[in-house]
Amino acid sequence: MIKPFPNLLYKKKDRNLNSSKKTLNKNENVKSKPMIIFGFIISFSSILLLLFTINSKFG
């Protein structure tokens, strides 16, 4: 049986991983801010479109 996510099950604590994780977190934060803003705009516009559709069908 092949386990799809073996790294999630068996995490080894290593001093070298902590220093590399810090640089990855900074990189992830830079990429995640535009994604959060883009997701908020998409969700807000979809809510407005849903309200407009409900108003035109039943209002």
Secondary structure by P-SEA (a helix, b strand, c coil): ccccccccccccccaaaaaaaaaaaaaaaaaaaaaaaaaaaaaaaaaaaaaaaaaaacc
